[in-house]
């Protein structure tokens, strides 16, 4: 092979390598940008919701709780059975003629009603204050984790929250790294506006069609079960992390 021809091959290889490096840097930069945007959007929605709830004269939504701090609804204090979540979404504040107080307007996050948010200090959540939506469905799951089953955030019983495993550090990608005794904080926005500390006590993998854990009794405790896809090759299995309120 002539020296000239060899030089041309080296140039072509160098150009290809340069293109690959630029493409990888571009993808890396876009991923950082996207995560930062999602972080800002999540913080904005959560801050607006909390400011709205704290506004003078506002109360929590009827039937979901009160501001006494216990966060228990009447329907959940005497039994341990979870029920499907059924929360009425308010689009505008309403006035109570007797007290003159207003109900807080439900905050939307990317078009879906926001129930609260979750913080897990021992792993990196992205966003760090991860929004939890009132309902889980195929559309909302693309936006943020959502309540799939149970009485609701920070209520007596077992509340199941499903989130995607995007395998890129966002949403519930990292919950498989949790360990027993790790701490989870859950803040509800319309059930007394509490920030409740939970401690992880059970981590397991199971089939996607295995939902028996959702209906287990909690003996009067508040339990949250986080669920996401497990494994790299399919979505047939789930990682489930269960934590109990202290």
C-alpha positions as CSV (number, residue, x, y, z in Angstrom):
1,X,0.0,0.0,0.0
2,X,1.4,3.4,-1.0
3,X,2.1,6.0,1.7
4,X,-0.3,8.4,0.0
5,X,-3.2,5.9,0.1
6,X,-2.4,5.0,3.7
7,X,-2.5,8.6,4.7
8,X,-6.0,9.0,3.1
9,X,-7.2,6.0,5.1
10,X,-5.9,7.5,8.3
11,X,-7.7,10.8,7.5
12,X,-11.0,9.0,6.8
13,X,-10.6,7.1,10.1
14,X,-9.8,10.3,12.0
15,X,-12.9,12.0,10.6
16,X,-15.1,9.1,11.5
17,X,-13.7,9.1,15.0
18,X,-14.2,12.8,15.3
19,X,-17.8,12.5,14.2
20,X,-18.5,9.8,16.7
21,X,-16.9,11.8,19.5
22,X,-19.0,14.9,18.6
23,X,-22.1,12.8,18.5
24,X,-21.5,11.3,21.9
25,X,-20.7,14.7,23.4
26,X,-23.9,16.0,21.8
27,X,-26.0,13.2,23.3
28,X,-24.3,13.7,26.7
29,X,-24.9,17.5,26.6
30,X,-28.5,17.0,25.6
31,X,-29.1,14.5,28.4
32,X,-27.7,17.0,30.9
33,X,-29.8,19.8,29.4
34,X,-33.0,17.7,29.5
35,X,-32.4,16.7,33.1
36,X,-31.8,20.3,34.1
37,X,-35.0,21.4,32.4
38,X,-37.0,18.6,34.1
39,X,-35.5,19.6,37.4
40,X,-36.5,23.2,36.9
41,X,-40.0,22.3,35.8
42,X,-40.5,19.9,38.7
43,X,-39.3,22.5,41.2
44,X,-41.6,25.2,39.7
45,X,-44.7,23.0,39.9
46,X,-43.9,21.8,43.5
47,X,-43.2,25.4,44.7
48,X,-46.3,26.7,43.2
49,X,-48.4,24.0,44.7
50,X,-46.9,24.5,48.2
51,X,-47.3,28.3,48.0
52,X,-50.9,27.8,47.0
53,X,-51.6,25.4,49.9
54,X,-49.9,27.7,52.4
55,X,-51.9,30.7,51.3
56,X,-53.9,32.3,54.2
57,X,-57.5,31.1,54.2
58,X,-56.8,27.9,52.3
59,X,-57.6,24.4,53.7
60,X,-56.9,20.9,52.4
61,X,-59.3,19.2,50.1
62,X,-62.4,17.8,51.8
63,X,-62.4,14.0,52.3
64,X,-58.6,13.8,51.8
65,X,-57.4,15.1,55.1
66,X,-57.0,18.2,57.3
67,X,-54.3,20.3,58.8
68,X,-54.2,18.5,62.2
69,X,-51.0,16.7,61.0
70,X,-52.1,13.1,61.3
71,X,-53.0,12.9,57.6
72,X,-55.6,10.1,58.2
73,X,-58.9,10.1,56.3
74,X,-61.9,8.8,58.2
75,X,-62.2,5.9,55.7
76,X,-58.8,4.6,56.4
77,X,-58.3,4.8,60.2
78,X,-60.3,1.6,61.0
79,X,-59.2,-0.8,58.4
80,X,-56.0,-1.9,56.6
81,X,-57.4,-2.7,53.2
82,X,-56.1,-0.5,50.3
83,X,-58.6,0.8,47.8
84,X,-58.2,2.2,44.3
85,X,-57.3,5.8,44.5
86,X,-60.2,8.1,43.5
87,X,-59.3,11.7,44.0
88,X,-61.5,14.5,42.6
89,X,-59.4,17.0,40.7
90,X,-60.3,20.6,41.3
91,X,-59.6,23.0,38.5
92,X,-60.4,26.2,40.4
93,X,-60.5,27.1,44.1
94,X,-63.9,26.8,45.7
95,X,-65.4,28.9,48.5
96,X,-66.8,27.5,51.8
97,X,-69.7,29.8,52.7
98,X,-69.6,28.8,56.4
99,X,-65.9,29.4,57.0
100,X,-65.0,31.7,54.1
101,X,-61.9,29.5,53.4
102,X,-60.9,28.4,50.0
103,X,-59.9,25.0,48.8
104,X,-56.5,25.0,47.1
105,X,-56.4,24.7,43.4
106,X,-54.8,21.4,42.3
107,X,-51.4,21.9,40.7
108,X,-50.8,20.4,37.3
109,X,-47.4,19.1,36.2
110,X,-47.1,18.8,32.5
111,X,-50.9,18.4,32.2
112,X,-51.4,15.9,35.0
113,X,-52.7,16.5,38.6
114,X,-49.9,16.6,41.1
115,X,-50.4,14.6,44.4
116,X,-47.1,15.3,46.0
117,X,-43.4,14.4,45.7
118,X,-40.8,12.0,46.9
119,X,-37.2,12.5,48.1
120,X,-34.6,9.6,48.5
121,X,-31.3,11.0,49.9
122,X,-29.4,7.7,49.6
123,X,-29.7,7.5,45.8
124,X,-29.8,10.2,43.1
125,X,-33.3,11.0,42.0
126,X,-33.7,13.0,38.9
127,X,-35.5,15.4,39.6
128,X,-34.3,15.4,43.3
129,X,-37.9,16.2,44.4
130,X,-39.6,13.7,42.2
131,X,-43.2,14.7,41.5
132,X,-45.9,12.0,42.2
133,X,-49.0,12.3,40.1
134,X,-52.5,11.5,41.3
135,X,-53.1,8.8,38.7
136,X,-50.9,6.3,36.9
137,X,-51.7,5.6,33.3
138,X,-49.7,5.1,30.1
139,X,-49.7,8.8,29.4
140,X,-48.9,10.1,32.8
141,X,-46.1,7.5,33.3
142,X,-44.1,9.3,30.6
143,X,-44.2,12.5,32.7
144,X,-43.6,11.3,36.3
145,X,-44.3,8.4,38.7
146,X,-48.0,8.1,39.6
147,X,-50.3,6.4,42.2
148,X,-51.3,3.1,40.8
149,X,-53.2,1.6,43.8
150,X,-54.0,2.4,47.4
151,X,-55.5,5.0,49.7
152,X,-53.2,7.9,48.7
153,X,-50.0,9.5,49.9
154,X,-49.3,9.4,53.6
155,X,-52.5,7.6,54.4
156,X,-53.0,4.5,56.4
157,X,-52.6,1.5,54.1
158,X,-50.4,0.5,51.2
159,X,-50.0,3.0,48.4
160,X,-48.4,1.7,45.3
161,X,-46.5,4.3,43.1
162,X,-45.2,3.1,39.7
163,X,-42.5,4.9,37.9
164,X,-40.5,4.2,34.7
165,X,-37.0,2.8,34.7
166,X,-35.4,4.8,31.9
167,X,-32.0,3.3,32.8
168,X,-30.5,6.8,32.6
169,X,-30.8,8.0,36.2
170,X,-34.3,9.6,35.8
171,X,-37.6,8.7,37.4
172,X,-37.2,5.4,39.3
173,X,-34.1,4.2,37.4
174,X,-32.0,3.9,40.6
175,X,-34.5,2.5,43.2
176,X,-33.0,-1.0,42.7
177,X,-29.9,0.4,44.5
178,X,-31.9,1.1,47.7
179,X,-31.2,-1.0,50.8
180,X,-33.1,-1.9,53.9
181,X,-33.2,0.9,56.5
182,X,-32.7,3.6,53.8
183,X,-34.9,6.6,54.3
184,X,-37.6,8.0,52.0
185,X,-39.5,11.2,52.4
186,X,-42.9,11.6,51.0
187,X,-44.7,15.0,50.9
188,X,-48.4,15.1,50.1
189,X,-49.9,18.3,49.0
190,X,-53.6,17.8,49.7
191,X,-53.7,15.3,52.6
192,X,-52.7,17.6,55.4
193,X,-49.6,18.8,53.6
194,X,-47.2,16.5,55.5
195,X,-43.6,15.4,54.9
196,X,-43.5,11.9,56.2
197,X,-40.4,9.9,56.8
198,X,-40.5,6.2,55.7
199,X,-37.9,3.5,56.3
200,X,-37.3,0.8,53.7
201,X,-38.0,-2.7,55.0
202,X,-38.5,-4.9,51.9
203,X,-36.9,-5.0,48.4
204,X,-37.7,-7.7,45.9
205,X,-38.1,-8.6,42.2
206,X,-41.4,-10.1,40.9
207,X,-43.3,-10.7,37.8
208,X,-45.2,-7.8,36.2
209,X,-48.5,-9.6,36.8
210,X,-47.8,-10.3,40.5
211,X,-49.7,-7.6,42.4
212,X,-50.4,-9.5,45.6
213,X,-48.2,-7.2,47.7
214,X,-50.5,-4.3,46.9
215,X,-53.4,-5.7,49.0
216,X,-51.4,-6.9,52.0
217,X,-52.6,-5.5,55.3
218,X,-50.4,-3.0,57.1
219,X,-51.7,-3.3,60.7
220,X,-52.6,0.4,60.8
221,X,-49.3,1.6,59.3
222,X,-48.7,3.9,56.4
223,X,-46.7,2.0,53.7
224,X,-45.5,3.1,50.3
225,X,-44.5,0.6,47.6
226,X,-42.4,1.9,44.8
227,X,-42.5,-0.2,41.6
228,X,-40.5,-0.1,38.4
229,X,-39.3,-2.3,35.6
230,X,-36.4,-4.6,36.3
231,X,-33.7,-5.8,34.0
232,X,-32.2,-4.5,30.8
233,X,-33.8,-6.7,28.2
234,X,-37.5,-6.8,28.9
235,X,-40.3,-5.3,30.9
236,X,-41.7,-8.5,32.3
237,X,-40.3,-8.1,35.8
238,X,-40.6,-5.5,38.5
239,X,-38.5,-4.2,41.3
240,X,-40.6,-3.3,44.3
241,X,-39.3,-1.3,47.3
242,X,-41.6,-1.1,50.3
243,X,-41.1,1.4,53.1
244,X,-43.0,2.0,56.3
245,X,-43.7,5.4,58.0
246,X,-42.0,6.0,61.3
